[in-house]
């Protein structure tokens, strides 16, 4: 059996990997959901837009469920402090996820235009709210929130809505929207493709600016960069380069590469945040002593070893069959495509 | 109202709501897979249409089951943070494994099944729905591993300061005897729930077409067998589970029976009006010896009563009230068993009809079958109410009291819990209405045509 400290590090990395995978994958289907009412001009358009993520979104969302489960199992105090502390924000997130999940299923079960329109806006709401809230939540985790000596959050809901967190929320919202629009350029054809392309090009500048603003604000507001040092390493730099390259790739119609780059920007930003956080998991703004770390928030060595074995076997299997899904449904969709289901 | 009460009420409401949808997912997924297998084996297009018809109803229900399930996974952190800290080392593990092993499989392959009709070979496509069905039921297994730890904790030790329980033996957790009596009961309950919905909807179409509707005759035949198997299994599993409970939680059995005093042989209550304050009967009809028979398969055997158990627990756990709410436990048990017995009778009756190829039901049989789908819902809900209420005052039996498990009021105030509860109740009610509306719409519409996808996109 490995020693406790190694196991705690492994599980920090695994939780980070799960969140990174989640933001990369669910990021584009949040984006597609946000764009649905705007890029889908008529019902057939909208069905096509939904079908681009239809086979994937549910599997993508399981990344979050698994990340939540992994947090609970590996770092129970992190799970308990985060969820009880960010109570109302998370209730709002759950409401959004509920509406989103059923909207995909319910919208097509009736022909009534009002019914469909209602659920399309449900998909928008259910995608936009988490896209915003994830940024807000992450920003607060690294900036620090009032956590007392008993690992309990003692702030209120409004404490979470500080300017820094809001900027991060808007930045994550815009990046996910960009990621979604680039995904649509990759998966659609004809008029829909044109619309997605033109939107992606327009969306790039504000998304990049907001990410830049967030980076500067992070420098001022948190110790993230101080911890990463003068030479922050390749990760954050690559995140910036990836995002910058998107516009060039889009102008050259290289949708596939552009998608890889928006994805890389999201993935590397997430990794940067987790790197800056390590070994802390929730920063206490009241007293550094009260900060939750992988050492004081974790489960026992035995539990972590069991979980490691399970993860070692099953994470690769999941990756293989999820990759297979993307392979099966690799074709572009047009409004003239056979929209089975 | 205090936060503890509200948090409990919220958990009760959200879990009963969630379990409105789960059993149908468990049972109907297997049924849809059987239909598609019949299609692959026979090549008969009727089975493809039946697969799509039942699959559509399955999907509507599945979506609501999934989204209400997300709330369950996070609710422990939201409202029960002290619980999460105390048992996270153990309880989090099956939840994480459920997501990784089962839920990923279920969601990913469901996506392939729904969108992959023209992308996969027939056989491969049928395999995907089997994976969904198996993964859904596997999902239930891991959730019940978690729940079983609350009912009958095994494979753990307490930390020195007593602030946390830590896992010492994963296999003990997985092979907890409680899991293996509870899991078959839940799976069989799922089969029963799916089967009676199939029976009810098929009967509806047969009645509409005066018994001439080949696909729904087939559905009814499959449904009748499925219901018969399901109800027999659920009864046997339930019986075994009750016997196991005498070992793990005798107080739950005593409460479910309103058995105040220890009896040997113990009588079974048919109808009791009791006085919970004074722990005595006001009025009671009992069958002598039957409880002993149910408990030990023999007309002799001691079943402990509430008063003696309370005295025992005071010695073991210190002063306190160890008696769960009796009226709720007692009546949930009666309703569950009553509904179960009725379902067993209805399933047998339906089987008798379809074996003789007789689909011209008398009016009363038709009515009975049409409404039969409600009984599983009654039994499912009351079953869980008994399982959870009957364990009180414990959240983890013998280890942690419910009152010590709730998120401190300084972190989440009672008004916040009240707010979230109102939000959930409103949304869940709307979802339930939409779910019923859509299932009814699909059910009434009948088999989809295979020529055109128009109107369903």
Interface residues (C-beta under 8 A of the other chain):
Chain A: X47 X51 X54 X55 X56 X57 X58 X59 X61 X62 X65 X66 X68 X69 X70 X71 X72 X73 X74 X75 X76 X77 X79 X80 X81 X82 X83 X84 X85 X87 X88 X90 X91 X94 X95 X97 X98 X99 X101 X102 X104 X105 X106 X108 X109 X110 X111 X151 X152 X153 X154 X299 X300 X302 X303 X306 X307 X310 X311 X314 X315 X318 X321 X322 X325 X328 X329 X338 X339 X340 X341
Chain B: X56 X59 X60 X62 X63 X64 X66 X67 X68 X70 X71 X73 X74 X76 X77 X78 X79 X81 X82 X84 X85 X87 X88 X89 X90 X91 X92 X93 X95 X96 X97 X98 X99 X100 X101 X103 X104 X105 X107 X108 X109 X110 X111 X112 X114 X115 X116 X117 X118 X119 X120 X166 X167 X168 X170 X407 X408 X410 X411 X412 X416 X419 X420 X423 X427 X431 X434 X438 X441 X442 X453 X455 X456 X457
